[in-house]
Amino acid sequence: MRAFVTAGLAWLCLVQGAAAQDGRWTTFKTAHNDWGRIEHQIDAQSIEQQGRYRTFWTRVWIEDKRQPMMITINEALFALSRQYAGDCTAHRFGSHFIDSNNPADRKTRLSAMRWEPLNKSPALERIVCGANAAIPAR
């Protein structure tokens, strides 16, 4: 009987942990490559105010494999992460990433950024610049 109760509690904790994780990631951009559909998902916990920009990190998610895209650095595996910037006061966001955990990636400077209207990505507008996005200044 104790085993059933323990198993039930463990399952409940697992389900709640998975539900909490789902709310952390929001897709704002999609693409297709050899792996199929690729989603760029905002990590809501990484949003920071840096000067006039709000920056945030994303993961690159392979939808068909239901896992993040992985890279190797010095023979160690890491989930590919990229940092983007949004200019909430000007209602725009940078279409290219400004930083990455992959040393081979070519980053874009903010001064050379190609800006897109924020309303092209309602998810980004809501998560990064929305009224509920209380971000501490840095």
Backbone bond lengths (Angstrom), bond angles and torsions (degrees), N, CA, C in turn:
res aa  C-N    CA-C-N  psi(-1)  N-CA   C-N-CA  omega(-1)  CA-C   N-CA-C  phi
1 M - - - 1.451 - - 1.522 110.93 -
2 R 1.324 116.01 -40.84 1.462 120.11 179.42 1.527 111.28 -61.39
3 A 1.316 115.92 -36.27 1.466 120.54 -179.84 1.524 110.74 -63.63
4 F 1.345 116.63 -39.06 1.457 120.05 179.19 1.531 111.43 -66.23
5 V 1.326 116.51 -42.09 1.465 121.14 178.83 1.526 109.97 -64.67
6 T 1.320 117.56 -44.17 1.466 121.76 179.22 1.517 110.78 -63.29
7 A 1.332 116.03 -44.41 1.463 120.05 178.96 1.528 110.53 -63.14
8 G 1.329 116.70 -40.55 1.462 120.52 178.81 1.521 112.30 -63.70
9 L 1.319 116.78 -43.27 1.467 120.47 178.22 1.527 111.39 -66.03
10 A 1.318 116.96 -40.25 1.467 120.75 178.07 1.526 110.28 -62.89
11 W 1.337 117.08 -42.16 1.452 120.90 178.91 1.524 111.05 -64.31
12 L 1.325 116.95 -41.41 1.460 121.44 178.69 1.531 111.01 -62.00
13 C 1.324 117.34 -42.99 1.471 121.28 177.85 1.519 110.92 -63.73
14 L 1.322 116.95 -40.08 1.458 121.60 179.53 1.522 111.07 -64.51
15 V 1.323 116.66 -44.81 1.464 121.16 179.95 1.526 110.38 -63.73
16 Q 1.323 118.18 -43.55 1.463 120.94 179.57 1.522 110.96 -65.81
17 G 1.317 117.63 -38.44 1.465 121.09 177.51 1.509 111.68 -64.05
18 A 1.327 117.36 -40.71 1.463 121.29 178.69 1.529 110.41 -66.84
19 A 1.324 117.11 -39.08 1.464 120.24 178.94 1.518 110.57 -65.70
20 A 1.313 117.94 -39.89 1.467 120.94 178.68 1.519 110.21 -66.05
21 Q 1.315 118.01 -37.67 1.459 122.12 179.49 1.521 110.76 -66.07
22 D 1.353 118.26 -37.66 1.456 121.51 -178.86 1.519 111.42 -61.01
23 G 1.325 119.46 -36.81 1.450 122.34 -179.20 1.520 113.27 -73.22
24 R 1.315 116.96 -14.16 1.459 120.98 -177.61 1.528 111.73 -77.66
25 W 1.313 118.65 -31.37 1.459 123.09 -173.15 1.524 110.71 -109.97
26 T 1.356 116.52 130.20 1.460 122.37 178.37 1.520 108.76 -131.75
27 T 1.320 116.95 125.81 1.461 122.07 179.96 1.517 109.80 -73.21
28 F 1.346 116.32 130.91 1.465 119.69 176.44 1.527 112.16 -124.11
29 K 1.306 117.63 -10.10 1.458 120.53 -176.37 1.531 107.72 -153.72
30 T 1.335 117.20 138.24 1.459 121.04 178.18 1.511 110.36 -126.64
31 A 1.318 115.16 156.19 1.458 122.05 177.58 1.527 107.83 -151.04
32 H 1.316 116.80 174.51 1.464 121.99 175.82 1.519 108.32 -132.29
33 N 1.338 116.10 140.43 1.459 121.33 173.39 1.523 108.15 -145.40
34 D 1.321 117.26 -160.64 1.464 121.03 -178.57 1.531 112.61 -60.79
35 W 1.317 117.77 -24.80 1.461 122.11 -179.52 1.528 111.87 -82.81
36 G 1.318 116.70 -11.99 1.463 120.88 -176.58 1.517 110.31 109.00
37 R 1.326 116.13 -142.43 1.470 121.62 -178.56 1.525 109.31 -75.40
38 I 1.331 115.59 128.28 1.460 123.48 178.59 1.531 107.53 -115.60
39 E 1.319 116.22 129.60 1.460 121.07 179.12 1.522 109.94 -113.27
40 H 1.308 116.07 138.09 1.460 122.18 172.57 1.522 105.41 -100.59
41 Q 1.329 115.78 114.02 1.457 121.33 -173.00 1.522 111.17 -112.90
42 I 1.333 115.78 128.38 1.460 122.83 179.75 1.523 109.39 -71.90
43 D 1.322 115.77 133.02 1.463 122.00 170.74 1.525 106.22 -89.89
44 A 1.322 116.95 103.08 1.470 121.81 -174.64 1.527 112.49 -59.95
45 Q 1.324 117.91 -24.97 1.461 121.00 -179.22 1.527 112.40 -79.16
46 S 1.328 118.14 -8.77 1.467 120.57 -175.87 1.521 113.58 -99.84
47 I 1.324 119.02 -0.30 1.463 121.78 -176.08 1.525 109.80 -68.80
48 E 1.339 115.30 127.64 1.465 121.44 -179.98 1.521 110.01 -137.60
49 Q 1.325 115.83 147.03 1.459 121.59 173.03 1.522 107.45 -88.10
50 Q 1.331 117.18 122.07 1.467 122.13 177.78 1.519 107.62 -129.19
51 G 1.326 114.96 96.79 1.463 119.44 -175.36 1.511 109.39 67.01
52 R 1.320 116.81 -129.01 1.464 119.21 179.90 1.520 113.09 -86.39
53 Y 1.324 117.61 -5.54 1.464 121.87 -176.18 1.522 111.53 -105.58
54 R 1.314 115.64 150.63 1.462 121.84 168.65 1.523 105.70 -106.02
55 T 1.306 115.11 121.90 1.455 119.69 179.60 1.526 109.19 -104.38
56 F 1.316 115.20 154.14 1.459 120.80 179.48 1.519 109.02 -154.61
57 W 1.321 114.79 150.91 1.454 121.64 178.01 1.521 109.27 -98.89
58 T 1.317 115.44 148.60 1.452 121.53 177.17 1.520 109.64 -126.80
59 R 1.305 115.38 159.48 1.458 119.82 168.72 1.516 107.01 -111.28
60 V 1.311 115.61 153.09 1.459 121.48 177.19 1.530 105.68 -100.09
61 W 1.324 116.31 114.81 1.453 123.02 -171.77 1.530 109.58 -108.68
62 I 1.332 116.69 129.14 1.466 122.07 176.38 1.532 106.60 -92.00
63 E 1.312 116.03 108.26 1.465 121.41 -172.70 1.529 111.92 -62.50
64 D 1.326 118.46 -47.03 1.463 120.81 -176.85 1.523 112.66 -63.75
65 K 1.322 117.65 -33.22 1.462 121.40 -179.83 1.530 112.14 -90.94
66 R 1.337 116.18 -12.01 1.462 122.76 -178.81 1.527 111.23 53.61
67 Q 1.334 114.53 48.68 1.466 120.99 178.78 1.529 109.05 -155.41
68 P 1.334 117.03 159.10 1.467 119.28 177.37 1.524 111.04 -73.14
69 M 1.321 115.72 153.69 1.457 120.53 174.17 1.526 107.60 -71.15
70 M 1.305 116.26 133.63 1.460 121.37 -175.89 1.529 110.58 -108.25
71 I 1.341 115.38 148.76 1.461 122.57 174.46 1.527 107.74 -127.81
72 T 1.324 116.32 160.00 1.457 119.63 175.78 1.519 109.14 -113.49
73 I 1.310 115.03 134.48 1.459 122.70 175.70 1.524 106.10 -131.83
74 N 1.320 116.08 117.52 1.470 121.18 -177.36 1.531 111.77 51.64
75 E 1.303 115.28 46.16 1.468 123.97 176.92 1.518 114.19 65.61
76 A 1.324 117.98 17.99 1.465 122.28 175.65 1.529 108.45 -115.46
77 L 1.325 117.21 144.53 1.464 122.61 -179.80 1.528 110.96 -90.08
78 F 1.340 115.42 137.06 1.460 122.46 176.32 1.519 108.14 -138.10
79 A 1.329 116.66 146.58 1.459 121.38 172.59 1.527 107.86 -73.62
80 L 1.329 117.02 132.63 1.463 121.48 -178.88 1.530 109.73 -66.27
81 S 1.327 116.35 125.23 1.465 122.96 179.00 1.517 108.91 -127.23
82 R 1.317 115.40 141.34 1.464 120.59 178.24 1.524 109.37 -135.15
83 Q 1.337 115.11 146.61 1.458 120.89 -178.90 1.524 109.49 -106.41
84 Y 1.317 115.78 133.99 1.462 123.02 178.24 1.527 109.03 -120.55
85 A 1.324 115.91 168.85 1.467 121.17 179.11 1.524 110.04 -131.64
86 G 1.320 114.70 144.77 1.455 121.60 174.43 1.521 109.35 -126.21
87 D 1.304 116.09 143.30 1.459 122.56 176.55 1.525 106.33 -111.13
88 C 1.318 115.53 90.78 1.464 120.68 -173.10 1.525 112.52 -66.40
89 T 1.333 118.28 -34.51 1.467 120.10 -178.58 1.524 111.39 -69.34
90 A 1.321 117.77 -32.56 1.466 121.97 178.39 1.533 111.49 -94.17
91 H 1.332 117.76 1.95 1.469 124.09 178.53 1.530 112.06 54.84
92 R 1.353 115.01 54.10 1.457 120.43 179.42 1.530 110.06 -149.46
93 F 1.335 115.66 162.31 1.459 120.57 176.20 1.520 109.35 -139.87
94 G 1.312 114.94 153.77 1.454 120.45 179.53 1.514 110.66 -78.40
95 S 1.330 117.14 127.29 1.458 120.43 -176.44 1.525 112.56 -78.96
96 H 1.312 118.03 -13.27 1.464 122.20 179.12 1.528 109.11 -115.86
97 F 1.325 115.93 154.71 1.468 118.98 -178.38 1.527 110.49 -79.14
98 I 1.338 115.15 151.90 1.464 120.97 -178.51 1.522 112.18 -103.70
99 D 1.329 116.90 -15.25 1.464 120.77 178.05 1.521 108.07 -154.67
100 S 1.318 115.59 161.71 1.454 121.41 -178.85 1.520 108.96 -156.23
101 N 1.317 116.25 154.66 1.457 118.85 174.51 1.529 111.69 -85.94
102 N 1.326 117.13 -0.77 1.457 122.56 176.47 1.529 108.60 -95.65
103 P 1.330 118.73 112.13 1.466 120.70 -178.60 1.528 113.38 -60.51
104 A 1.330 118.02 -22.60 1.464 121.37 -178.94 1.532 112.87 -80.04
105 D 1.325 117.94 -14.34 1.468 120.89 -179.25 1.523 111.32 -70.34
106 R 1.312 115.45 143.45 1.459 121.83 176.21 1.524 108.76 -92.87
107 K 1.308 116.09 114.04 1.458 121.28 -175.76 1.532 110.76 -86.82
108 T 1.335 116.06 159.25 1.457 122.47 179.08 1.520 109.38 -112.34
109 R 1.327 116.77 132.75 1.465 121.00 175.42 1.536 109.06 -77.43
110 L 1.324 115.92 149.29 1.462 119.29 179.06 1.520 112.09 -61.23
111 S 1.331 116.70 -32.69 1.469 119.84 179.76 1.537 112.00 -68.64
112 A 1.321 117.67 -21.67 1.466 121.63 179.55 1.530 112.14 -107.61
113 M 1.306 116.75 11.76 1.468 121.97 -174.41 1.524 112.06 -69.00
114 R 1.321 115.50 142.29 1.466 122.02 169.91 1.526 105.98 -94.25
115 W 1.314 116.68 116.96 1.457 121.67 -174.36 1.520 110.73 -95.83
116 E 1.327 115.19 142.36 1.463 122.99 177.96 1.526 108.16 -117.20
117 P 1.340 117.48 149.51 1.470 119.13 175.69 1.525 110.74 -62.10
118 L 1.309 116.51 139.01 1.454 122.16 -177.12 1.530 112.11 -64.03
119 N 1.326 117.08 -29.46 1.464 119.35 -178.50 1.536 112.57 -71.84
120 K 1.340 118.42 -6.84 1.473 121.50 174.25 1.520 111.34 -72.44
121 S 1.324 116.61 -19.00 1.459 121.67 -179.93 1.526 109.24 -131.67
122 P 1.335 116.87 86.74 1.466 119.95 -178.15 1.531 112.85 -58.58
123 A 1.334 117.59 -35.48 1.470 119.97 179.63 1.518 110.66 -64.09
124 L 1.312 117.06 -43.91 1.468 121.31 179.27 1.522 110.10 -64.83
125 E 1.324 116.08 -42.98 1.464 120.30 179.08 1.528 110.95 -60.42
126 R 1.327 116.87 -41.53 1.462 121.57 -178.27 1.533 111.87 -72.29
127 I 1.326 117.80 -46.49 1.462 121.69 -174.26 1.527 112.05 -76.01
128 V 1.331 117.35 -46.16 1.464 121.16 -173.47 1.524 112.44 -86.67
129 C 1.320 117.43 -40.86 1.465 119.98 -174.11 1.522 114.08 -112.87
130 G 1.311 117.91 -0.61 1.453 121.32 -175.69 1.515 113.45 -65.03
131 A 1.321 114.73 169.57 1.471 121.04 -178.89 1.533 111.65 -63.90
132 N 1.313 117.67 -26.76 1.461 120.81 -178.56 1.525 112.65 -86.36
133 A 1.320 117.44 -1.82 1.469 121.55 -177.77 1.519 109.77 -86.26
134 A 1.300 116.93 78.04 1.469 122.09 177.20 1.525 108.00 -81.94
135 I 1.311 116.29 106.01 1.457 121.90 -173.32 1.531 109.05 -114.42
136 P 1.324 117.54 129.06 1.464 118.63 175.39 1.523 111.08 -70.54
137 A 1.307 117.52 140.31 1.480 122.07 178.40 1.508 109.20 -73.92
138 R 1.306 115.64 149.16 1.453 121.71 179.76 1.492 111.25 -115.61
